[in-house]
Amino acid sequence: MTTHTIKFKRGIKSKLNKLAYGEPAYISDEGELYIGTENGVEKLTSNKEVKELSSQLENKANLNTVFSMANMGQDIKEAMTGGSVAVVGRNTILNENVVDKQITPSKTSFIDVENSVNLFNKNSREIQLGYYLDASGELKEYTSYFVGHKIYVNEGQTYTVSYAEPSWGGFYNSEGTFISKIGTPSGALRPFTFTVPEGACYMRLNGIISNMNTYMIVLGDSLPSQYVAFYENFTLNESVKIKDVVKLQKEYEYDIPLLQNRFVDSLNLFDKTSPEIILGSFITSASGDMSTSTSTAISPYMPVKPNEVYSFKFYPNIYGSNKNYAFYDRNKNPVEDVLNCVLDEETNVLTITVPNIDTIKYVRVNCSENDLDSFMFVKGETYPSEYISGNTVLRSNIDLNDLQKDTVSKIVNDILDTTHINSVSKLNNKVITFNGDSICAGAGYTGGYGKIIADKYNMTYENVAVSGGTITAETYSASGSARHWISRTISKMRDDADYIVLEGGVNDASLSIPLGEITSDYISTLDDTTYCGAFESMLKQALGKYPGKKIGYIMVHKMEKNFDSRYEDNHYQMSKKICEKWGIPYLDLNIECPPLNYIPSLKATYTKDGDGWHPNELGYKKYYVDKIVHWLESL
């Protein structure tokens, strides 16, 4: 058999500039094959590419290979998770790979989170004033409405909203796409209960701006009997130690003068960079009601103190005669009172005086959206002629980084505010109800010790006490009108209370109400027209209404012989014996408080108009509040 050798045209590339269509050639100086085409001379293959391809094929996994993270590209990892986040290996996430604001307190193992039953945060920056969502999820303008912030939900959950008009709100999926409306059935306006549909990730509800201060959204099919403010409490676990801050906290808690030497506040309390500024809105009343308009703005919450005077620029061309501003407590709930202000019509500087209400911690005022860079809110009647920055200065003799300075500043502000750290109290955010006489009602200071304690610990507060009240029933005033009978008003106290505080007896003692007898058992019929019968009835009712709750009785300071620890067989002694019989803890201020009615200097200083009976604000805070708090925390 004859063998024929086929040879390609060959030579160096510079000599083979032209090849016939389909004619191959070997280029010796490159070691590559070329061929003639319609478009000229083109290379057929590359030895280098063939070698690389061979190497890649050798490294590719065969059917028996187990794929690991190292085998997969980033695009495959993202595809596996729907593109939301790449699947990564262990110990492979760097700081820069974490999206800002995605690690929240609830996702950590070292921060404890406590949320209120009310899910609506009226101070959220997500709230859009002057708008509402229609039935198709479209955002529409309407001056008196607002669209609430996002509330994350789960399919099938039931929620109840306090004000369901206007009718529409909306459910959204995880990508932010509108799913369906939240509609109110005909005739069912408030409250309104609804169920989360399939595929919903979060919801936004409409509301009326004038109702914002009492607006509630709760999980479940019923609302609390009274308004509960939104809150989120974040507490570091005990395992977390911030040594420098703890040291500073202890140092400042007992040495306020030292504190004031370390921190210097700016004269201007207005921070133009604050995220709390609301553009396009303005305050319309002392209760913090808002409306919308162009060129307007509402300041952030600025710290103020009772009885102090503050000044700021007023804009009559924008607000006309509307000189409204609003005060707030430490939880940023409105504290309504008569506004006291004076306008200098030449300079347009408005000077305001903070009411003498110790729960007031902040103020918000109206300003101009176009004048934020030069706006000032200053303490005193003198408004600066030149702009002063609203930043707080930390003296250089504290060697901390910026984050630590911010943390310490917050702790310091809290100490200066109350000289007490409340974050660990058992009383925080609990519901408390009181029933008693004038000392409980607050005849010497509105709300009495109960309101002081409730405000301090952000407690939901109720007080059904009435001046002149007696524990015994069927007692009457000199005019013949019925007194407040504590033993017959237990049923009027709110059902959801965590703490139930009873007080009274001194009026019974002053009226020389017959003592009667303490029964020998727990089932006998009780005569509530005698002191002992009424007292037993009061405690028996409380125990029946509030099983497992914290119930206690307070004995007031010495002011009447029949309610005085120095004497036997009187109303005071019977009160102690009955509490001990029924197992009700009592706080004995008859012993633990000085006899305010019998010491002239104390009587003049610590009771209303020196009457010796009714503590004034100073008297409550000096002799009642701290003892009651310690007692309540021990229940």
Secondary structure as GFF3:
##gff-version 3
##sequence-region A 1 635
A	DSSP	beta_strand	9	11	.	.	.	ID=ss1
A	DSSP	three_ten_helix	13	15	.	.	.	ID=ss2
A	DSSP	beta_strand	24	27	.	.	.	ID=ss3
A	DSSP	beta_strand	32	37	.	.	.	ID=ss4
A	DSSP	beta_strand	40	43	.	.	.	ID=ss5
A	DSSP	alpha_helix	47	59	.	.	.	ID=ss6
A	DSSP	three_ten_helix	69	71	.	.	.	ID=ss7
A	DSSP	alpha_helix	74	80	.	.	.	ID=ss8
A	DSSP	three_ten_helix	95	97	.	.	.	ID=ss9
A	DSSP	three_ten_helix	105	107	.	.	.	ID=ss10
A	DSSP	beta_strand	111	115	.	.	.	ID=ss11
A	DSSP	beta_strand	128	133	.	.	.	ID=ss12
A	DSSP	beta_strand	139	147	.	.	.	ID=ss13
A	DSSP	beta_strand	151	152	.	.	.	ID=ss14
A	DSSP	beta_strand	158	161	.	.	.	ID=ss15
A	DSSP	beta_strand	169	172	.	.	.	ID=ss16
A	DSSP	beta_strand	178	181	.	.	.	ID=ss17
A	DSSP	beta_strand	192	195	.	.	.	ID=ss18
A	DSSP	beta_strand	202	208	.	.	.	ID=ss19
A	DSSP	three_ten_helix	209	214	.	.	.	ID=ss20
A	DSSP	beta_strand	217	219	.	.	.	ID=ss21
A	DSSP	beta_strand	232	236	.	.	.	ID=ss22
A	DSSP	alpha_helix	243	253	.	.	.	ID=ss23
A	DSSP	alpha_helix	256	262	.	.	.	ID=ss24
A	DSSP	beta_strand	263	264	.	.	.	ID=ss25
A	DSSP	beta_strand	278	283	.	.	.	ID=ss26
A	DSSP	beta_strand	290	298	.	.	.	ID=ss27
A	DSSP	beta_strand	302	303	.	.	.	ID=ss28
A	DSSP	beta_strand	309	313	.	.	.	ID=ss29
A	DSSP	alpha_helix	316	319	.	.	.	ID=ss30
A	DSSP	beta_strand	325	328	.	.	.	ID=ss31
A	DSSP	beta_strand	341	344	.	.	.	ID=ss32
A	DSSP	beta_strand	349	353	.	.	.	ID=ss33
A	DSSP	beta_strand	362	368	.	.	.	ID=ss34
A	DSSP	three_ten_helix	369	371	.	.	.	ID=ss35
A	DSSP	beta_strand	377	379	.	.	.	ID=ss36
A	DSSP	beta_strand	393	394	.	.	.	ID=ss37
A	DSSP	alpha_helix	402	418	.	.	.	ID=ss38
A	DSSP	beta_strand	431	435	.	.	.	ID=ss39
A	DSSP	alpha_helix	438	441	.	.	.	ID=ss40
A	DSSP	alpha_helix	448	456	.	.	.	ID=ss41
A	DSSP	beta_strand	460	463	.	.	.	ID=ss42
A	DSSP	three_ten_helix	486	488	.	.	.	ID=ss43
A	DSSP	three_ten_helix	490	492	.	.	.	ID=ss44
A	DSSP	beta_strand	499	503	.	.	.	ID=ss45
A	DSSP	alpha_helix	506	510	.	.	.	ID=ss46
A	DSSP	alpha_helix	531	545	.	.	.	ID=ss47
A	DSSP	beta_strand	550	555	.	.	.	ID=ss48
A	DSSP	three_ten_helix	561	563	.	.	.	ID=ss49
A	DSSP	alpha_helix	571	582	.	.	.	ID=ss50
A	DSSP	beta_strand	586	588	.	.	.	ID=ss51
A	DSSP	alpha_helix	589	592	.	.	.	ID=ss52
A	DSSP	alpha_helix	600	606	.	.	.	ID=ss53
A	DSSP	three_ten_helix	608	610	.	.	.	ID=ss54
A	DSSP	alpha_helix	617	619	.	.	.	ID=ss55
A	DSSP	pi_helix	620	624	.	.	.	ID=ss56
A	DSSP	alpha_helix	625	634	.	.	.	ID=ss57
###
